[in-house]
Amino acid sequence: MAVVRVSEFDYTLPEELIAQEPLADRAASRMLVLYRGAGRWEDREFIEFPEFLRAGDCLVLNNSRVFPSRLFGRRAGMYSLRVGKNNPKRWQNLSGRVEVFLTRPVSDDRKTWEALVRPGRKMRTGERIQFGDTLHGEITGRGEFGERTIRFECQGEFFDVLEAIGHVPLPPYIRRPDRPADRERYQTVFAAERGSVAAPTAGLHFTGEVLERCRAADAEIAYVTLHVGLGTFQPLHTDVVEEAHLHSEHFELDDANAARIRGAARRIAVGTTSARTLETLARRGPVEASAGETDIFIYPGFEFHAVDALLTNFHLPKSTLLALVASFAGKENILAAYRHAVQERYRFYSYGDCMLIR
C-alpha cells in the first residue's frame, strides 16, 4: 500500500471564513451535499436535511455533553533563591497566571486528568495551581507532547465546582473569550452524558423541530456516547499518516440504541465521533451494547463497515478529521468540494456550516 502523507490533506482557507460566532438559528446553516460516487456536489441548506432521509434509515447522534473544562488559576508555589555566599535564603514569589484545559480523566474517581497547560514550559512536576478558593491541583506528570497530568482537590463535588468556575472550552481558532451564551450554544440540543471537552459539532445544527422532521421521514434515531478528548486538538506530529496514533476516547452504547443501529437499512453518522464509534463497534462483530476505549484512526485505505452516509462540519487542514472524511468520500472529492466551499464563502469549523456526504 502506498504511503499516505500528511501534506496530502492540505488546503488554503482565508482566515475570515473561520466562524467566530454561531448563527442565531441553529438550523440556518448551509449544507454542501457531496455525492461521492458521482464526484459531484450541490449547495443546499441544513433545514433541508430531513428530505435526504427515507424509511429504514437510522440517524446516529453522539449525545456526549460538554463540560466547562477550561480553568484559569495561579501558580501556588514559592521558590528559594540564595543571593550570597554567607546570606540566608531569600524567598521569591514566582506565582503567575496559568490556563489549564482538561482533556481526559485518568483515574476512577475522575479527579486526575490529562491537561494542556499554558505556559507549559514553566510548569514542572510537583507544582501546585490554585483556582480560586474551592479548587487546587498538583502537576504529577508530563506527556509525550507536552500535556500534563494534574491531580485535583476541591471543596465539594468536582464537576459542580467546574460548573461554577470553569469556562466553555471553545477551540483555539475561535479568537475571543467564551461568553455565557456559549454554555448553551456550544452544546447539542440532545446532549445528555457529561464528559466531552469539545462539542460533536455536526450535531450543533439540529433543533427539536428538525429531529421531529427526521422521525416524520420514518427514520430511526439512535444515540451513541463518545467523549471527545485530546485527540481533537492535537495536530499530526508526523509526515506519514500511518505513523500517527490517536489518544483513546471513552464510548458507550446501550441495548436499545444498538438494536436500532443493527436494524437499519442505512446508517447516517452525524459527525466524525459517531462514525468512529460505529466503525469501532463494527470491527467487533454485530453492533451490540458496549463500553470501552477507542483510538481508531481512519484515513484513506480504510474500509468502512457501518457508515453509509456522513453529516460533518468542515475540518482543519492536515488534521485527522480531514483524513477521515477523505477516507469516506475520496481524497480528490473532498479537496475539490473544500475548494468549492471556500470559493462560495461557506463558514468553517465548529460554529460553521456542514457537509452531507452520501
N, C-alpha and C positions, 0 to 999 in steps of 0.2 A: 504494500500500500504506500502511495506517495506521502511524503512528509507534508503536514499542514502547518503553515507558518502564521504567526500572529498578524504579520503585516498584511495578510490577505483580507483581514476583516477591518479595513480602514475606509473612511470616507470623510469628506470635508463638510463641516457643519458650521455655518455662521453662528456666532455666539448669541445673536439676538433671537434665534429660533428656539433657544432653551427656555421652556416655560418657567417663569418665576412665580406665577400666581395661578391658582385653579380657576376654572370658569365658574361663574355664579351657578350655572345649571350643570350638574354632573353629566347629564346625558347629551349635552350640546357639543361634544367633541366631534371632530371629523374622523372618518374611518376610511383608510385606504384598504380596499379589498384586493388581495393578491390571489390569482388563480394559478397555483404553482404548476399544474400540468400543462396549461396553455402558455405560461410565461407572460401573462398579461395582467393588468390591474385596472381598477376603476375607482374614482373618487366618490365616496358616499358619506353619510352621516351616521354616527353611532346610534341615533334614535331608530335607525332602520335595521339594527342588528337582529331583532326577533324575526324579521322577514326571511332571514337566511336559515332558520331552523325548520325542522319538519318532525312529524311523529316518529318516535323511536330514537330521537337524539337524546343525549344526556350532556347537559352543561355542567362542567366540573369546576367548582369555585373553591378557592383557598380561604377558609374562614379564620385564619390567624389574625389576632388583634395586636396592633402596635401599642407599645407602652412607652412612657417618657424616659427614654434610655440615654439621654444626653444630660450630663451633670456638670455644673461649674462649682469649683471649690478652690481651696488654697492649700499650699504645702504647709504641713504642720510641724516639720522637723526643725531642730536647731543644730547648728554645726559649730564645732570648736575651731578656733584659729589661734595658733601660737604666734605672737608678734615679736618676740625677742628671746634670746638665749636664756636670760635669767628672769624673764617676766612670766607671770602666771597666764593661763589660757584666757583669752578674751572671746566672748561668745558673740557670734554674728547671726542675726535673724535672716535666713535666706527664704522665708516663705514668700510665695507668689501665686498668681492666678493659674489654675490648672483646669483644663477641659477634659472630661472623661466621657467616652462614648462606649457604652456597654454593647457587646456583640453576641456573647453566648455564655450561658451558665455552665460551670464545670464541676459543680458539687450538688449532691442530692438535695440539700436544703436551699439551693438557689441563692446563696449568699457569696459564692466565689465565682467570679466572672472573668472571661477574656474581655479585653477592652482596648480601644485605641486611646492613647493619651497624648495630650499636647500641653506643654512642649515635651515631646517624647525623650529626647536625648538627655535631658536633665533629670528624668525620673528614674531612680535606681531601685533595685530590690531593697525592701526594708523601709522605704519612705512612706510616710503617712499623709493622707489628704483629708481635710476637714470640709464637709459640705453642710454649712450652717450648724445648727445646734443638735440636729437629730441624726446625723449620719456621718460616719467616717470610714475610711478604708486604708488598707495597707497593701503595698505592692509586694507580691510574693513570688513573682516570676516574670520571665521575658520570653516572647516567642520568636520564631524564625524571622518574621518580617517586621519586628519592632513592636508588636502588640504586647500588652502587659496582662498579667493575672493579678486580680485585686480581690482581697478578702474584705467584706464589709461587715460593720457592726452598726446597729441602729437602735433607736428608741421607737418601739412599735413594730408593726408588720412591715417587712421590707418593701413590698410593692405599694403599700399605702403611702410610705414615705416617698417613693419615687413619684407617685401621682401628685404629691403635694409640692415637691421641689424640683422634679425633673422637667426637661424640655423635650418637645417633639423632635425626633431625630431626622430633620429634613436633610436630604442629600447635599453634599458639598457643592454641587453645581447650582443649587438654589442659593443665590448670593444675597441673602437677607436673613435677619433673625427670625426665629419662629414667632408666631403670634397666637393668641388664644384661639382664633378661628381654625388654626391648623389642627388642633386637637380633634376636631370633628371631621375636617375636610381631608386630612391625610389618614383616612380610615375608611374602609369599605362599609357600606350600609349593612352588610351581613357579618361583620367581624364579631367573633364570639370567644375564641380561645386565645387568651393573652400569651404573648411570647415573642413577637417579632420586633426587630429593630428597624425595619423598613416595611412600608406597605407593599402588598402584592398589587402593583399599580394598575394592571389591566382591569382589576375589579373596581377601581375608583369610579369608573364611568357609569356603573349600574345604579339605578334608583329602584325603589319598591315597585313603581309603575312598570319599569322595563322588565323586571323579574316576573311580574304578573303576565305581561305580554308574552314572555318566553313560555310560561306554563300554558297560556292560551293557545300556543302553537303546538301543544301536545308534546313538548319536550320535558323530560325529567330534569330535575336539578339535584345534583349531589355535591356534598361538601367534603373536602379533604382538609387536613391541617398540616401546613409546613411552616415552621417558624423561621423566618428569614434572618440570617445571621451575617457573619463577617464576609463570607464569600461574595455577597452582593457588592461590597465596597472595595475588594481587593482587585487591583489590576493583574493582568497576566505577567508573571515575573520571568518568563522565558520566551525565546524567539520561536520555539517549536511548540505547537499546541499540545501535542501528545505528551510532552514532558510536564505539563501543568497538573496540579492537583487542587481540588476544591476542599474547603473546610466542610465538615459534616454539619448537617442541619436535622433537627428533630421533626418527624412526621407522625401522623396518626390517621387512621381510618376506621370507622365503626362498621358494624354488620349491615345496618340499613343502607348506608351510603355505598358500601361495597356491592350490595345486591343491585342497586340502581345502575352502577357502573358496569357490572357484569352483563346486565340485561340490555344494554344499549346497542342500537344498530350503528350509531356513530357517537364518538366521544369528542366533545369540543372542549378543549382545555382553555380555561381563562387564566392566562398568564404562564410564564415560564416555570413558576413554582408548582402550579398544578401539573404541568407537563412533566416535570422532573419526578414528582411523586407518582404519577401514573406509570411512567416508564420504570421506576424503581420497583413498584409492585408487580408489574407485568413480567419482570425478569425472575420473579419468584414462583411463577405459575399463574393459575387463575386468580383474579383480583379477590383477595379476602381481607377481612378486618385484620389490621396490623398496626404496630407502633414500633418505631426504631429510629435509626440514624441513616441518612443517605449522603454520599458525596459524589453521586453520579455526575459525570461530566459529559455533556452531549456536544459533539462537534461533527463536521462533515465526515461521512463514513459510517455514522451511527444508524442502526436500523430501528425504526420506530415500530412498536408492537401495540401500543394502547391509544395513541393520539391520532385522531382523524382530521381535526381542524384545530386551529390555534388563534385565539384573540390575544394580542400582545401590544404593549406600547413600543415606542422606538427606543433603541438601546445605544449605549456609548460605543464609539469606535474601539476596536481591539479589545472587546470585552467578551467574557464567557457567555453572556446572554446573546450577543450578536452571533457568536459561533453556534449557539443552539438554534436560533431561528434560521440561520443559513443552512444548518443541517436538515431542518424540516422542509424548507421551501426551495433549497438550492442556492448556492452562494451567488451565482450570477443574477438570479431572480431577485434576491434580497438587495444586493448592491444597486441594481438598476431601479428597484422600487424606492430605495432610500434616496437616490439621486432625484427621482421624480418628486418625492416628498419635500426635499429641500427646495427644489425649483418652485413648487406650489405653495411654499411657505407654511407647511404643517408645523405644529408646535411639538417639540421633542421632550422626551424623558418623563419623569414621574407625573407632573401635572399637565402633560401634553396630550396629544391626540393618540389614536390607536390604529392598529392594522389587524385585519382578519385574513388569515392565511388558510385557504381552502384546498 
